[in-house]
């Protein structure tokens, strides 16, 4: 889901305490980020904040429409063979890299070979080398404007995986993005903005690409549609303290920034700001370690779910901005059926009965959480702890730095983790995000061969009606087995100065094209 803002504001004060010079002197737009990016290397050392910045600079062959479907981006057309195994991409003409070099299929092939080199450590390599299903068996460039990929089996999500934002849209890069020894230098892409400078821990700047050629279209369409770099320079300013970011938004030193749910009502009353909160496909969850000596008992996992008043948790942790959704399918999806609406009921009496049946003896159950301001990890943990204790569960909380919690998640080292997943728009990808063999990927949460068979079928099946049946079966199984508890989809709250027009946020990521600053 995207957010758009249309209004004007004339005054441009600066907040010198944040080190920002007056906008009138620099024509610079300042966007506050609660954390620094992890790197400038697309799809490699990354997180959601990194993706949101870098995808203003780089582009892939395909990208997302506003409705979550995938269409051509650097490609002008994509055709699939009758057997579903060959994809032919015809490139848009006259596209240039930021250094002025023309885009050709040779650049696409070079980028692909770099991504599939294990030394690159591309996040999404396993989606294309056979480890997670599909394997790309050949990639060729038969002429300067044509790129052809062949896969070993039909896939309903092949293009979706290429377009995924955590894969950096499989961005096409200039060979000059790397140094002579092959090590990473900086992103030279084709996007509407050029990378300018990154000062670690402080800011990243990018400038408008004067020779940018927009994809076809006459209106905003997420990463597709009309894209014009109308702001001369954008500065992503690292402001870890959300109260400082709020002060910058109020004073005018910051033009746009993510805000906490608790600040929404106050900032809505500010005459110089627009505030919008939207729900995207990310998932706020409680992950339950099914290999744990206590939680391996399905009855105890179900008792935890039944002990939780989901409505109270969601209303309190989102400040009333979100709604309960126990499904891995976002409620904005066309696959969100009546069956997907079936969730957990609040039943403390039944929870106590299940605990007795399981022979629960009061063993400690620890909920890991972090206190990042823009996610509800800690508040969800506190609310869940109280409700679990009310039915006799010895629930405790362990507060961790985010990096530590992420490491524990990746290694499966937790009992319960209050954890937020980034967006996956296709339900097959959403289920795959947390399902699989723990012995191969310890971060996987739901290790169930029957569920995995259904997920594999959903990747291969192209018929939406048949896919719906598979997703409904998966949801019913997930609610019964309770390997995790999906609470609600992520809410994105942003404040934007009213002098800014055309600024958009899509699936939590700021899109700076089509944005202008008023005088």
Secondary structure, DSSP 8 states (H G I E B T S, - for coil): -EEE-----------GGGT---HHHH-EEEEEESS--S-SSTTSS--HHHHHHHTTT---SEEE-TTS-EEESSEEEEEE-TTS-EEEEEE-TT-B-TTS-B--HHHHHHHHHHHTSGGG--TTGGGTBSTTS-BEEEEEEEETTEEEEEESS--TTHHHHHH-GGGGGG----GGGB-TTS-B------SSEEEEEEETTTEEEEEE-TT----S-SSEETTEE-----SSEEEEEE---HHHHHHHHHHTS-SEEE--GGGHHHHHT-TTEEEEEEEEEEEEEEEE-TTSTTTTSHHHHHHHHHH--HHHHHHHHTTT---B--SSS-TTSTT--TGGG------HHHHHHHHHHHT-----EEEEE---TTS-HHHHHHHHHHHHHHTT--EEEEE--HHHHHHHHHHT--SEEEEEE----SHHHHHHHHBS-TTT-TT--B--HHHHHHHHHHHH---HHHHHHHHHHHHHHHHHH-SEEEEEEEEEEEEEETTEES-EEETTEEE-TT-EE--
